[in-house]
Amino acid sequence: MWLLHYITNRSLAAPAAVKGALSTGEAGGAAVTSFEEHKELAFCYPYGFVSAAPEGECAVVLPLRDGEAGLGVLHSGSGLEPGEVMLYSKGGASIVLKNDGRVLINGREAGNA
């Protein structure tokens, strides 16, 4: 019983993630400004992927025991079906992996290899 009480109290008291505007921080690192500024953030990515989101995007910051981590930027309105994947850049280039096996590059279907 005491363990359940301890876990519940600790989880309710834990700081929550925040969101705010992304900017380039000091020494080129990422910073996010919400109700306070979160500086020199390391961002989390799936292995093998790295991204540099443009300034002004809405980023999410998660407090950790030994600092903070940027989780990424919020995005909506992609038009993707569940299970589809899109890579895109600020300049408009995109690659979409469709559920039916097609690959779209900049909106055009890629040829079969």
RAHUFEN-V633702 format. One record per helix or strand of 2 or more residues. SS is the DSSP state (helix for helix, strand for strand). FROM is the first residue (numbers start at 1). TO is the last residue. If there is no record, write none. Layout:
{{SS | FROM | TO} {SS | FROM | TO}}
This chain:
{{helix | 2 | 13} {strand | 18 | 24} {helix | 26 | 28} {strand | 30 | 33} {strand | 37 | 43} {strand | 58 | 64} {strand | 67 | 73} {strand | 85 | 88} {strand | 94 | 97} {strand | 103 | 105} {strand | 108 | 109}}
